[in-house]
Amino acid sequence: MSNYIYENQNSKSFFTLACIAFAISFVGMAIGLVYLPADLSMKGFLGMSYLFSVTSCFTLAKVVRDRHESDKFINKVESAKTEKFLNENSPVVSSL
């Protein structure tokens, strides 16, 4: 049994892939906004909307991860309490 509450299951290559994909999509959107045939106010609106979407995605991912970690911790505590209760109230008494 590990002492960590959260165990990361992602490999380094998957993490690298996610970082590269994010960078490519972010740069691609920025280049698309620069070359978009629209006035500056429209580009600004689209850029701010895109940044808001990106930050919202990060926030949502963090909230989901935190909830998952919390549930794992609560389940670990509950199972430890149950195990302690069963050990203390076990009808089988060792005769050692």
C-alpha positions in Angstrom: 0.0 0.0 0.0 1.5 3.3 -1.0 1.7 6.4 1.3 0.7 8.8 -1.4 -2.9 10.0 -1.7 -2.6 10.6 -5.5 -0.7 8.2 -7.7 0.1 9.6 -11.2 -0.6 7.0 -13.9 0.6 9.0 -16.9 3.9 8.3 -18.6 6.5 11.0 -19.4 5.8 10.5 -23.1 2.0 11.1 -22.6 2.8 14.2 -20.6 5.1 15.4 -23.3 2.5 14.7 -26.0 -0.1 16.7 -24.1 2.3 19.7 -23.7 3.2 19.6 -27.4 -0.4 19.3 -28.5 -1.3 22.3 -26.3 1.5 24.4 -27.6 0.7 23.6 -31.2 -3.0 24.4 -30.8 -2.2 27.6 -28.9 0.3 28.9 -31.5 -2.0 27.8 -34.3 -4.9 29.8 -32.9 -2.7 32.8 -32.4 -1.4 32.7 -35.9 -4.9 32.3 -37.2 -6.0 35.3 -35.3 -3.2 37.4 -36.7 -4.0 36.5 -40.3 -7.7 36.6 -39.9 -9.2 39.2 -42.3 -11.2 41.1 -39.7 -10.8 44.4 -37.8 -8.8 44.7 -34.6 -11.9 44.7 -32.3 -13.1 41.3 -33.8 -9.6 39.8 -33.4 -9.4 41.1 -29.8 -12.8 39.6 -29.0 -11.9 36.2 -30.5 -8.5 36.2 -28.7 -10.0 37.0 -25.3 -12.7 34.4 -25.9 -10.1 31.8 -26.7 -8.0 32.7 -23.6 -11.1 32.4 -21.5 -11.8 29.0 -22.9 -8.3 27.8 -22.3 -8.3 29.0 -18.7 -11.7 27.5 -18.1 -10.5 24.1 -19.3 -7.5 24.3 -16.9 -9.8 25.2 -14.1 -12.3 22.4 -14.9 -9.5 19.8 -15.1 -8.1 20.9 -11.8 -11.5 20.7 -10.1 -12.2 17.3 -11.5 -8.8 16.1 -10.4 -9.2 17.6 -6.9 -12.6 15.9 -6.5 -11.1 12.6 -7.6 -8.2 12.9 -5.1 -10.7 13.9 -2.3 -12.9 10.9 -3.1 -9.9 8.5 -3.0 -8.7 10.0 0.3 -12.2 9.7 1.9 -12.5 6.1 0.7 -9.1 5.3 2.1 -10.0 6.8 5.5 -13.4 5.1 5.6 -11.8 1.7 4.8 -9.2 2.2 7.5 -12.0 3.0 10.0 -13.9 0.0 8.9 -10.9 -2.2 9.2 -10.1 -0.9 12.7 -13.6 -1.4 13.8 -13.7 -5.0 12.5 -10.3 -5.7 14.2 -11.5 -4.3 17.5 -14.9 -6.0 17.5 -13.9 -9.3 15.9 -15.7 -12.3 17.6 -12.6 -14.4 16.9 -10.2 -13.9 19.8 -6.7 -15.2 19.4 -5.4 -17.4 22.3 -1.8 -16.3 22.1 
